[in-house]
Amino acid sequence: MLHLGEHVVRAQEHLNELVRDLLAEGAAKGELRDDVAPAELASYCLHALTVASSLPSKAAVRRLVQVTLAGLRPPAARRAKRRDPP
């Protein structure tokens, strides 16, 4: 019942808007991908954070964060990263 309250819904909406706006700002600066709508990316990121709470280890959480951040990079940055030596 606690999670069904209007205050929780509004907090979730506020968080989604905040992340969306940050992603839009990063995309406008060329720092983040711009080929996916910021609202869609925000949803992906927030769902990933939800999954993180059920992962079995800190290492798994770190990997999830790395994968999520890699997915936010602009396409050209992802291609350049693959060409860089390890």
C-alpha angles and dihedrals in degrees: 000000000000093000093050095064123117091239090061092048091050092047090052091049091049092050091048091050091048094051091043092053092047091050092048090051092050091048091049089054091048092245095112134035117281099188093087123056113259091234090056092048090048090055091050092049095047092048089051089054089052090053091049091070091063098047117115100232146017088248090059090050090051090051091050090051091049092050092047093049092047089054091055095055117106112260093251091052091051091052092048091048091055090053095049114097114249 
